[in-house]
Amino acid sequence: MSNSIQITCETDGSGHWSSRQTTVKGTLKLYEILDRSSLQSEPQVVAGEAKFYWDDHDWYVPRHGLIYTDSRFIESLQEQLGQLGFNHDGDSSIYYTEQGMQGSDHVHMDISVDMLKQAKQLGLPVQQ
């Protein structure tokens, strides 16, 4: 099984760091954040994060800026996840982390523990 999910998202140029409107192809990786503080029990999943790594020819931060805060990017990502079987109701969410966590090759986001559970139920890869 691959350790990533192939996704195609759109940007509308609405972000604070970029006005570029385009389609961006890449891979989405989901990660569990575990609490290992208790020596007496199994580590517990306490949060999740997602990283969308774009194809180099689709986005170049020094020229195009950060995707961070582009509203269409998050909307299209949620649409793509919905097509994979994710339910975004209730506690199922994905959203940008702060600007300082954005990378030169990826968009960094927080995801809910519920979304991690859904990913596992759908047979999608989740890393630690």
N, CA, C and O atoms as a GROMACS GRO file, in nm:
protein
  512
    1MET      N    1   0.085  -0.118   0.000
    1MET     CA    2   0.000   0.000   0.000
    1MET      C    3   0.089   0.124   0.000
    1MET      O    4   0.190   0.130   0.070
    2SER      N    5   0.051   0.220  -0.078
    2SER     CA    6   0.124   0.347  -0.081
    2SER      C    7   0.105   0.418   0.052
    2SER      O    8   0.004   0.399   0.120
    3ASN      N    9   0.203   0.501   0.090
    3ASN     CA   10   0.189   0.576   0.215
    3ASN      C   11   0.133   0.716   0.192
    3ASN      O   12   0.146   0.803   0.278
    4SER      N   13   0.071   0.737   0.075
    4SER     CA   14   0.013   0.868   0.046
    4SER      C   15  -0.111   0.853  -0.042
    4SER      O   16  -0.136   0.746  -0.096
    5ILE      N   17  -0.186   0.960  -0.053
    5ILE     CA   18  -0.309   0.964  -0.131
    5ILE      C   19  -0.290   1.067  -0.242
    5ILE      O   20  -0.255   1.181  -0.214
    6GLN      N   21  -0.313   1.027  -0.365
    6GLN     CA   22  -0.301   1.120  -0.478
    6GLN      C   23  -0.424   1.211  -0.481
    6GLN      O   24  -0.537   1.163  -0.479
    7ILE      N   25  -0.402   1.343  -0.486
    7ILE     CA   26  -0.508   1.443  -0.480
    7ILE      C   27  -0.480   1.553  -0.581
    7ILE      O   28  -0.364   1.588  -0.605
    8THR      N   29  -0.586   1.607  -0.640
    8THR     CA   30  -0.574   1.725  -0.725
    8THR      C   31  -0.663   1.833  -0.665
    8THR      O   32  -0.784   1.813  -0.648
    9CYS      N   33  -0.605   1.948  -0.633
    9CYS     CA   34  -0.679   2.059  -0.572
    9CYS      C   35  -0.671   2.182  -0.662
    9CYS      O   36  -0.591   2.188  -0.755
   10GLU      N   37  -0.755   2.278  -0.631
   10GLU     CA   38  -0.756   2.404  -0.704
   10GLU      C   39  -0.725   2.518  -0.608
   10GLU      O   40  -0.753   2.510  -0.488
   11THR      N   41  -0.667   2.624  -0.662
   11THR     CA   42  -0.651   2.748  -0.586
   11THR      C   43  -0.726   2.858  -0.660
   11THR      O   44  -0.740   2.853  -0.783
   12ASP      N   45  -0.775   2.957  -0.586
   12ASP     CA   46  -0.846   3.068  -0.650
   12ASP      C   47  -0.778   3.203  -0.629
   12ASP      O   48  -0.830   3.308  -0.667
   13GLY      N   49  -0.660   3.199  -0.568
   13GLY     CA   50  -0.586   3.323  -0.548
   13GLY      C   51  -0.637   3.408  -0.433
   13GLY      O   52  -0.602   3.525  -0.422
   14SER      N   53  -0.720   3.350  -0.346
   14SER     CA   54  -0.779   3.427  -0.236
   14SER      C   55  -0.690   3.433  -0.112
   14SER      O   56  -0.725   3.501  -0.016
   15GLY      N   57  -0.577   3.364  -0.113
   15GLY     CA   58  -0.490   3.361   0.004
   15GLY      C   59  -0.414   3.491   0.023
   15GLY      O   60  -0.404   3.573  -0.068
   16HIS      N   61  -0.358   3.508   0.142
   16HIS     CA   62  -0.280   3.628   0.174
   16HIS      C   63  -0.143   3.628   0.107
   16HIS      O   64  -0.082   3.734   0.091
   17TRP      N   65  -0.093   3.509   0.068
   17TRP     CA   66   0.043   3.499   0.016
   17TRP      C   67   0.050   3.466  -0.133
   17TRP      O   68   0.160   3.457  -0.189
   18SER      N   69  -0.064   3.448  -0.198
   18SER     CA   70  -0.062   3.415  -0.340
   18SER      C   71  -0.193   3.457  -0.406
   18SER      O   72  -0.300   3.447  -0.347
   19SER      N   73  -0.182   3.504  -0.529
   19SER     CA   74  -0.302   3.537  -0.608
   19SER      C   75  -0.317   3.440  -0.725
   19SER      O   76  -0.396   3.465  -0.817
   20ARG      N   77  -0.244   3.331  -0.722
   20ARG     CA   78  -0.243   3.236  -0.833
   20ARG      C   79  -0.367   3.148  -0.833
   20ARG      O   80  -0.404   3.090  -0.731
   21GLN      N   81  -0.431   3.139  -0.948
   21GLN     CA   82  -0.546   3.052  -0.970
   21GLN      C   83  -0.502   2.938  -1.060
   21GLN      O   84  -0.465   2.960  -1.176
   22THR      N   85  -0.505   2.816  -1.007
   22THR     CA   86  -0.455   2.703  -1.084
   22THR      C   87  -0.501   2.571  -1.024
   22THR      O   88  -0.568   2.569  -0.920
   23THR      N   89  -0.467   2.463  -1.089
   23THR     CA   90  -0.486   2.328  -1.038
   23THR      C   91  -0.351   2.278  -0.988
   23THR      O   92  -0.248   2.296  -1.054
   24VAL      N   93  -0.353   2.215  -0.872
   24VAL     CA   94  -0.229   2.167  -0.810
   24VAL      C   95  -0.244   2.017  -0.782
   24VAL      O   96  -0.334   1.976  -0.708
   25LYS      N   97  -0.157   1.938  -0.841
   25LYS     CA   98  -0.156   1.794  -0.816
   25LYS      C   99  -0.051   1.761  -0.712
   25LYS      O  100   0.054   1.825  -0.706
   26GLY      N  101  -0.081   1.662  -0.630
   26GLY     CA  102   0.017   1.622  -0.532
   26GLY      C  103  -0.026   1.501  -0.453
   26GLY      O  104  -0.120   1.430  -0.489
   27THR      N  105   0.044   1.478  -0.344
   27THR     CA  106   0.014   1.366  -0.257
   27THR      C  107  -0.018   1.417  -0.117
   27THR      O  108   0.046   1.510  -0.067
   28LEU      N  109  -0.117   1.355  -0.057
   28LEU     CA  110  -0.158   1.389   0.079
   28LEU      C  111  -0.112   1.278   0.171
   28LEU      O  112  -0.138   1.160   0.146
   29LYS      N  113  -0.043   1.316   0.278
   29LYS     CA  114  -0.001   1.220   0.379
   29LYS      C  115  -0.068   1.255   0.511
   29LYS      O  116  -0.070   1.372   0.552
   30LEU      N  117  -0.121   1.155   0.576
   30LEU     CA  118  -0.190   1.172   0.704
   30LEU      C  119  -0.105   1.112   0.815
   30LEU      O  120  -0.046   1.005   0.800
   31TYR      N  121  -0.098   1.183   0.927
   31TYR     CA  122  -0.015   1.141   1.040
   31TYR      C  123  -0.094   1.144   1.170
   31TYR      O  124  -0.172   1.236   1.196
   32GLU      N  125  -0.072   1.041   1.253
   32GLU     CA  126  -0.125   1.040   1.389
   32GLU      C  127  -0.024   1.106   1.482
   32GLU      O  128   0.097   1.089   1.467
   33ILE      N  129  -0.075   1.182   1.577
   33ILE     CA  130   0.009   1.234   1.684
   33ILE      C  131  -0.031   1.158   1.809
   33ILE      O  132  -0.146   1.165   1.853
   34LEU      N  133   0.065   1.087   1.865
   34LEU     CA  134   0.038   0.998   1.978
   34LEU      C  135   0.084   1.059   2.109
   34LEU      O  136   0.186   1.127   2.116
   35ASP      N  137   0.007   1.032   2.215
   35ASP     CA  138   0.048   1.067   2.351
   35ASP      C  139   0.113   0.943   2.410
   35ASP      O  140   0.046   0.843   2.436
   36ARG      N  141   0.242   0.950   2.430
   36ARG     CA  142   0.317   0.837   2.484
   36ARG      C  143   0.360   0.863   2.629
   36ARG      O  144   0.453   0.800   2.679
   37SER      N  145   0.292   0.955   2.695
   37SER     CA  146   0.335   0.995   2.829
   37SER      C  147   0.305   0.891   2.936
   37SER      O  148   0.372   0.888   3.039
   38SER      N  149   0.207   0.807   2.912
   38SER     CA  150   0.174   0.707   3.013
   38SER      C  151   0.255   0.580   2.988
   38SER      O  152   0.250   0.522   2.880
   39LEU      N  153   0.328   0.539   3.087
   39LEU     CA  154   0.408   0.417   3.076
   39LEU      C  155   0.323   0.292   3.096
   39LEU      O  156   0.368   0.181   3.065
   40GLN      N  157   0.201   0.308   3.147
   40GLN     CA  158   0.117   0.195   3.183
   40GLN      C  159   0.016   0.156   3.076
   40GLN      O  160  -0.050   0.053   3.088
   41SER      N  161   0.003   0.237   2.971
   41SER     CA  162  -0.099   0.206   2.871
   41SER      C  163  -0.044   0.227   2.730
   41SER      O  164   0.063   0.284   2.710
   42GLU      N  165  -0.120   0.179   2.636
   42GLU     CA  166  -0.084   0.197   2.495
   42GLU      C  167  -0.090   0.346   2.460
   42GLU      O  168  -0.173   0.419   2.516
   43PRO      N  169  -0.005   0.392   2.369
   43PRO     CA  170  -0.012   0.532   2.326
   43PRO      C  171  -0.150   0.562   2.267
   43PRO      O  172  -0.208   0.478   2.198
   44GLN      N  173  -0.201   0.680   2.295
   44GLN     CA  174  -0.332   0.722   2.247
   44GLN      C  175  -0.317   0.827   2.138
   44GLN      O  176  -0.232   0.915   2.147
   45VAL      N  177  -0.401   0.815   2.035
   45VAL     CA  178  -0.403   0.918   1.930
   45VAL      C  179  -0.472   1.041   1.988
   45VAL      O  180  -0.588   1.033   2.031
   46VAL      N  181  -0.401   1.154   1.989
   46VAL     CA  182  -0.457   1.275   2.048
   46VAL      C  183  -0.483   1.385   1.944
   46VAL      O  184  -0.555   1.481   1.972
   47ALA      N  185  -0.425   1.370   1.827
   47ALA     CA  186  -0.444   1.471   1.722
   47ALA      C  187  -0.394   1.412   1.591
   47ALA      O  188  -0.340   1.301   1.586
   48GLY      N  189  -0.413   1.488   1.486
   48GLY     CA  190  -0.365   1.445   1.356
   48GLY      C  191  -0.314   1.562   1.276
   48GLY      O  192  -0.348   1.677   1.302
   49GLU      N  193  -0.233   1.531   1.178
   49GLU     CA  194  -0.186   1.634   1.086
   49GLU      C  195  -0.185   1.576   0.945
   49GLU      O  196  -0.178   1.455   0.926
   50ALA      N  197  -0.193   1.664   0.849
   50ALA     CA  198  -0.188   1.626   0.708
   50ALA      C  199  -0.090   1.717   0.638
   50ALA      O  200  -0.077   1.835   0.670
   51LYS      N  201  -0.021   1.660   0.542
   51LYS     CA  202   0.070   1.738   0.458
   51LYS      C  203   0.040   1.707   0.313
   51LYS      O  204   0.040   1.591   0.271
   52PHE      N  205   0.013   1.812   0.236
   52PHE     CA  206  -0.010   1.800   0.093
   52PHE      C  207   0.118   1.842   0.023
   52PHE      O  208   0.153   1.960   0.023
   53TYR      N  209   0.187   1.746  -0.038
   53TYR     CA  210   0.311   1.773  -0.111
   53TYR      C  211   0.277   1.789  -0.259
   53TYR      O  212   0.234   1.693  -0.323
   54TRP      N  213   0.296   1.908  -0.313
   54TRP     CA  214   0.260   1.932  -0.452
   54TRP      C  215   0.372   1.887  -0.545
   54TRP      O  216   0.489   1.878  -0.507
   55ASP      N  217   0.332   1.859  -0.670
   55ASP     CA  218   0.430   1.828  -0.773
   55ASP      C  219   0.511   1.954  -0.802
   55ASP      O  220   0.454   2.063  -0.810
   56ASP      N  221   0.640   1.941  -0.816
   56ASP     CA  222   0.730   2.055  -0.833
   56ASP      C  223   0.691   2.145  -0.949
   56ASP      O  224   0.708   2.267  -0.941
   57HIS      N  225   0.641   2.088  -1.058
   57HIS     CA  226   0.607   2.172  -1.173
   57HIS      C  227   0.476   2.248  -1.154
   57HIS      O  228   0.446   2.337  -1.233
   58ASP      N  229   0.397   2.215  -1.051
   58ASP     CA  230   0.269   2.282  -1.028
   58ASP      C  231   0.281   2.405  -0.938
   58ASP      O  232   0.202   2.499  -0.950
   59TRP      N  233   0.378   2.406  -0.848
   59TRP     CA  234   0.388   2.517  -0.753
   59TRP      C  235   0.533   2.538  -0.712
   59TRP      O  236   0.605   2.442  -0.685
   60TYR      N  237   0.575   2.663  -0.708
   60TYR     CA  238   0.710   2.699  -0.666
   60TYR      C  239   0.697   2.820  -0.574
   60TYR      O  240   0.670   2.931  -0.620
   61VAL      N  241   0.716   2.799  -0.444
   61VAL     CA  242   0.690   2.902  -0.343
   61VAL      C  243   0.760   3.035  -0.370
   61VAL      O  244   0.695   3.139  -0.358
   62PRO      N  245   0.889   3.038  -0.407
   62PRO     CA  246   0.951   3.169  -0.432
   62PRO      C  247   0.882   3.250  -0.542
   62PRO      O  248   0.885   3.373  -0.539
   63ARG      N  249   0.821   3.184  -0.638
   63ARG     CA  250   0.753   3.254  -0.746
   63ARG      C  251   0.603   3.272  -0.719
   63ARG      O  252   0.547   3.377  -0.747
   64HIS      N  253   0.540   3.168  -0.665
   64HIS     CA  254   0.394   3.168  -0.650
   64HIS      C  255   0.346   3.205  -0.510
   64HIS      O  256   0.228   3.238  -0.494
   65GLY      N  257   0.430   3.200  -0.411
   65GLY     CA  258   0.389   3.227  -0.273
   65GLY      C  259   0.334   3.102  -0.207
   65GLY      O  260   0.329   2.995  -0.267
   66LEU      N  261   0.292   3.117  -0.083
   66LEU     CA  262   0.233   3.005  -0.009
   66LEU      C  263   0.088   2.984  -0.050
   66LEU      O  264   0.016   3.080  -0.078
   67ILE      N  265   0.046   2.859  -0.055
   67ILE     CA  266  -0.096   2.827  -0.078
   67ILE      C  267  -0.178   2.863   0.046
   67ILE      O  268  -0.297   2.890   0.037
   68TYR      N  269  -0.114   2.863   0.160
   68TYR     CA  270  -0.175   2.891   0.291
   68TYR      C  271  -0.278   3.004   0.284
   68TYR      O  272  -0.250   3.111   0.229
   69THR      N  273  -0.393   2.982   0.338
   69THR     CA  274  -0.511   3.069   0.348
   69THR      C  275  -0.594   3.076   0.220
   69THR      O  276  -0.694   3.147   0.218
   70ASP      N  277  -0.556   3.007   0.113
   70ASP     CA  278  -0.638   3.005  -0.008
   70ASP      C  279  -0.765   2.924   0.021
   70ASP      O  280  -0.758   2.805   0.048
   71SER      N  281  -0.880   2.990   0.017
   71SER     CA  282  -1.005   2.923   0.056
   71SER      C  283  -1.045   2.812  -0.040
   71SER      O  284  -1.098   2.710   0.003
   72ARG      N  285  -1.020   2.830  -0.168
   72ARG     CA  286  -1.058   2.727  -0.265
   72ARG      C  287  -0.974   2.601  -0.248
   72ARG      O  288  -1.023   2.490  -0.272
   73PHE      N  289  -0.850   2.615  -0.207
   73PHE     CA  290  -0.766   2.496  -0.187
   73PHE      C  291  -0.829   2.404  -0.083
   73PHE      O  292  -0.844   2.284  -0.107
   74ILE      N  293  -0.865   2.459   0.032
   74ILE     CA  294  -0.925   2.376   0.139
   74ILE      C  295  -1.058   2.319   0.092
   74ILE      O  296  -1.088   2.202   0.118
   75GLU      N  297  -1.140   2.400   0.025
   75GLU     CA  298  -1.269   2.351  -0.026
   75GLU      C  299  -1.249   2.235  -0.122
   75GLU      O  300  -1.317   2.132  -0.110
   76SER      N  301  -1.158   2.249  -0.216
   76SER     CA  302  -1.138   2.143  -0.314
   76SER      C  303  -1.076   2.019  -0.250
   76SER      O  304  -1.105   1.907  -0.291
   77LEU      N  305  -0.991   2.039  -0.149
   77LEU     CA  306  -0.935   1.926  -0.076
   77LEU      C  307  -1.047   1.849  -0.006
   77LEU      O  308  -1.051   1.726  -0.010
   78GLN      N  309  -1.138   1.921   0.060
   78GLN     CA  310  -1.251   1.856   0.127
   78GLN      C  311  -1.339   1.782   0.026
   78GLN      O  312  -1.390   1.674   0.056
   79GLU      N  313  -1.359   1.840  -0.092
   79GLU     CA  314  -1.437   1.773  -0.196
   79GLU      C  315  -1.370   1.643  -0.238
   79GLU      O  316  -1.436   1.540  -0.250
   80GLN      N  317  -1.238   1.648  -0.260
   80GLN     CA  318  -1.164   1.528  -0.299
   80GLN      C  319  -1.171   1.421  -0.190
   80GLN      O  320  -1.188   1.303  -0.220
   81LEU      N  321  -1.159   1.462  -0.065
   81LEU     CA  322  -1.169   1.366   0.046
   81LEU      C  323  -1.309   1.307   0.054
   81LEU      O  324  -1.325   1.189   0.084
   82GLY      N  325  -1.410   1.390   0.028
   82GLY     CA  326  -1.548   1.341   0.025
   82GLY      C  327  -1.566   1.234  -0.082
   82GLY      O  328  -1.637   1.135  -0.060
   83GLN      N  329  -1.504   1.252  -0.197
   83GLN     CA  330  -1.512   1.151  -0.304
   83GLN      C  331  -1.444   1.021  -0.265
   83GLN      O  332  -1.478   0.914  -0.317
   84LEU      N  333  -1.348   1.029  -0.174
   84LEU     CA  334  -1.281   0.908  -0.125
   84LEU      C  335  -1.364   0.839  -0.016
   84LEU      O  336  -1.331   0.727   0.024
   85GLY      N  337  -1.471   0.905   0.033
   85GLY     CA  338  -1.558   0.845   0.134
   85GLY      C  339  -1.557   0.912   0.269
   85GLY      O  340  -1.624   0.865   0.360
   86PHE      N  341  -1.482   1.021   0.285
   86PHE     CA  342  -1.480   1.092   0.413
   86PHE      C  343  -1.611   1.167   0.434
   86PHE      O  344  -1.669   1.222   0.340
   87ASN      N  345  -1.656   1.168   0.559
   87ASN     CA  346  -1.774   1.243   0.599
   87ASN      C  347  -1.724   1.362   0.681
   87ASN      O  348  -1.659   1.343   0.784
   88HIS      N  349  -1.754   1.485   0.637
   88HIS     CA  350  -1.702   1.605   0.706
   88HIS      C  351  -1.796   1.663   0.810
   88HIS      O  352  -1.781   1.778   0.850
   89ASP      N  353  -1.892   1.585   0.855
   89ASP     CA  354  -1.987   1.634   0.956
   89ASP      C  355  -1.924   1.628   1.095
   89ASP      O  356  -1.830   1.553   1.119
   90GLY      N  357  -1.978   1.708   1.183
   90GLY     CA  358  -1.939   1.701   1.324
   90GLY      C  359  -1.792   1.732   1.346
   90GLY      O  360  -1.745   1.841   1.312
   91ASP      N  361  -1.720   1.637   1.404
   91ASP     CA  362  -1.580   1.657   1.442
   91ASP      C  363  -1.481   1.621   1.332
   91ASP      O  364  -1.361   1.613   1.358
   92SER      N  365  -1.530   1.599   1.211
   92SER     CA  366  -1.441   1.564   1.101
   92SER      C  367  -1.398   1.690   1.030
   92SER      O  368  -1.477   1.752   0.958
   93SER      N  369  -1.274   1.729   1.051
   93SER     CA  370  -1.231   1.856   0.992
   93SER      C  371  -1.085   1.850   0.951
   93SER      O  372  -1.005   1.771   1.001
   94ILE      N  373  -1.053   1.939   0.856
   94ILE     CA  374  -0.917   1.960   0.811
   94ILE      C  375  -0.903   2.110   0.787
   94ILE      O  376  -0.988   2.172   0.723
   95TYR      N  377  -0.795   2.168   0.838
   95TYR     CA  378  -0.778   2.313   0.826
   95TYR      C  379  -0.630   2.347   0.835
   95TYR      O  380  -0.549   2.270   0.886
   96TYR      N  381  -0.597   2.464   0.784
   96TYR     CA  382  -0.458   2.508   0.784
   96TYR      C  383  -0.404   2.522   0.926
   96TYR      O  384  -0.476   2.564   1.017
   97THR      N  385  -0.278   2.487   0.944
   97THR     CA  386  -0.208   2.522   1.067
   97THR      C  387  -0.155   2.665   1.049
   97THR      O  388  -0.186   2.730   0.950
   98GLU      N  389  -0.076   2.713   1.144
   98GLU     CA  390  -0.028   2.850   1.133
   98GLU      C  391   0.074   2.865   1.020
   98GLU      O  392   0.130   2.766   0.972
   99GLN      N  393   0.096   2.987   0.979
   99GLN     CA  394   0.181   3.019   0.865
   99GLN      C  395   0.322   2.962   0.882
   99GLN      O  396   0.380   2.914   0.785
  100GLY      N  397   0.376   2.966   1.001
  100GLY     CA  398   0.512   2.919   1.025
  100GLY      C  399   0.532   2.769   1.004
  100GLY      O  400   0.646   2.723   0.996
  101MET      N  401   0.424   2.693   0.996
  101MET     CA  402   0.436   2.549   0.975
  101MET      C  403   0.423   2.511   0.827
  101MET      O  404   0.436   2.394   0.792
  102GLN      N  405   0.398   2.609   0.741
  102GLN     CA  406   0.388   2.580   0.597
  102GLN      C  407   0.527   2.556   0.541
  102GLN      O  408   0.624   2.618   0.585
  103GLY      N  409   0.537   2.465   0.444
  103GLY     CA  410   0.667   2.431   0.391
  103GLY      C  411   0.690   2.485   0.251
  103GLY      O  412   0.598   2.535   0.186
  104SER      N  413   0.813   2.474   0.207
  104SER     CA  414   0.846   2.516   0.070
  104SER      C  415   0.805   2.411  -0.032
  104SER      O  416   0.811   2.436  -0.153
  105ASP      N  417   0.762   2.293   0.017
  105ASP     CA  418   0.718   2.187  -0.074
  105ASP      C  419   0.583   2.128  -0.035
  105ASP      O  420   0.539   2.030  -0.094
  106HIS      N  421   0.516   2.187   0.066
  106HIS     CA  422   0.388   2.131   0.111
  106HIS      C  423   0.302   2.233   0.185
  106HIS      O  424   0.350   2.337   0.232
  107VAL      N  425   0.175   2.198   0.194
  107VAL     CA  426   0.078   2.270   0.278
  107VAL      C  427   0.061   2.185   0.403
  107VAL      O  428   0.040   2.064   0.394
  108HIS      N  429   0.070   2.247   0.520
  108HIS     CA  430   0.056   2.176   0.647
  108HIS      C  431  -0.081   2.207   0.706
  108HIS      O  432  -0.123   2.323   0.710
  109MET      N  433  -0.150   2.102   0.752
  109MET     CA  434  -0.285   2.117   0.806
  109MET      C  435  -0.305   2.029   0.929
  109MET      O  436  -0.237   1.927   0.946
  110ASP      N  437  -0.397   2.069   1.013
  110ASP     CA  438  -0.442   1.985   1.124
  110ASP      C  439  -0.564   1.908   1.077
  110ASP      O  440  -0.645   1.959   1.000
  111ILE      N  441  -0.575   1.784   1.124
  111ILE     CA  442  -0.696   1.706   1.097
  111ILE      C  443  -0.745   1.647   1.228
  111ILE      O  444  -0.668   1.626   1.321
  112SER      N  445  -0.872   1.620   1.232
  112SER     CA  446  -0.932   1.568   1.354
  112SER      C  447  -0.901   1.420   1.372
  112SER      O  448  -0.869   1.349   1.276
  113VAL      N  449  -0.910   1.374   1.496
  113VAL     CA  450  -0.892   1.232   1.526
  113VAL      C  451  -1.000   1.152   1.454
  113VAL      O  452  -0.975   1.040   1.410
  114ASP      N  453  -1.120   1.209   1.442
  114ASP     CA  454  -1.228   1.141   1.371
  114ASP      C  455  -1.190   1.116   1.224
  114ASP      O  456  -1.219   1.010   1.170
  115MET      N  457  -1.124   1.213   1.161
  115MET     CA  458  -1.080   1.193   1.022
  115MET      C  459  -0.976   1.082   1.013
  115MET      O  460  -0.975   1.006   0.916
  116LEU      N  461  -0.887   1.072   1.111
  116LEU     CA  462  -0.790   0.962   1.111
  116LEU      C  463  -0.860   0.827   1.121
  116LEU      O  464  -0.823   0.732   1.053
  117LYS      N  465  -0.962   0.820   1.206
  117LYS     CA  466  -1.039   0.696   1.220
  117LYS      C  467  -1.107   0.661   1.087
  117LYS      O  468  -1.107   0.546   1.045
  118GLN      N  469  -1.164   0.763   1.022
  118GLN     CA  470  -1.229   0.739   0.893
  118GLN      C  471  -1.127   0.690   0.790
  118GLN      O  472  -1.157   0.599   0.712
  119ALA      N  473  -1.010   0.749   0.788
  119ALA     CA  474  -0.907   0.709   0.692
  119ALA      C  475  -0.874   0.561   0.710
  119ALA      O  476  -0.863   0.486   0.612
  120LYS      N  477  -0.857   0.518   0.835
  120LYS     CA  478  -0.826   0.378   0.861
  120LYS      C  479  -0.941   0.287   0.817
  120LYS      O  480  -0.917   0.181   0.759
  121GLN      N  481  -1.065   0.329   0.844
  121GLN     CA  482  -1.182   0.250   0.804
  121GLN      C  483  -1.192   0.239   0.651
  121GLN      O  484  -1.240   0.138   0.599
  122LEU      N  485  -1.146   0.344   0.581
  122LEU     CA  486  -1.149   0.344   0.434
  122LEU      C  487  -1.028   0.271   0.374
  122LEU      O  488  -1.017   0.258   0.252
  123GLY      N  489  -0.938   0.224   0.461
  123GLY     CA  490  -0.819   0.154   0.414
  123GLY      C  491  -0.712   0.247   0.359
  123GLY      O  492  -0.626   0.205   0.281
  124LEU      N  493  -0.716   0.374   0.399
  124LEU     CA  494  -0.618   0.472   0.352
  124LEU      C  495  -0.500   0.477   0.449
  124LEU      O  496  -0.516   0.449   0.568
  125PRO      N  497  -0.383   0.512   0.400
  125PRO     CA  498  -0.263   0.510   0.484
  125PRO      C  499  -0.261   0.622   0.588
  125PRO      O  500  -0.290   0.737   0.557
  126VAL      N  501  -0.226   0.586   0.710
  126VAL     CA  502  -0.205   0.681   0.819
  126VAL      C  503  -0.072   0.645   0.882
  126VAL      O  504  -0.048   0.530   0.920
  127GLN      N  505   0.015   0.744   0.894
  127GLN     CA  506   0.149   0.720   0.948
  127GLN      C  507   0.161   0.777   1.089
  127GLN      O  508   0.080   0.859   1.132
  128GLN      N  509   0.262   0.732   1.160
  128GLN     CA  510   0.288   0.784   1.295
  128GLN      C  511   0.407   0.876   1.289
  128GLN      O  512   0.446   0.932   1.392
   0.00000   0.00000   0.00000
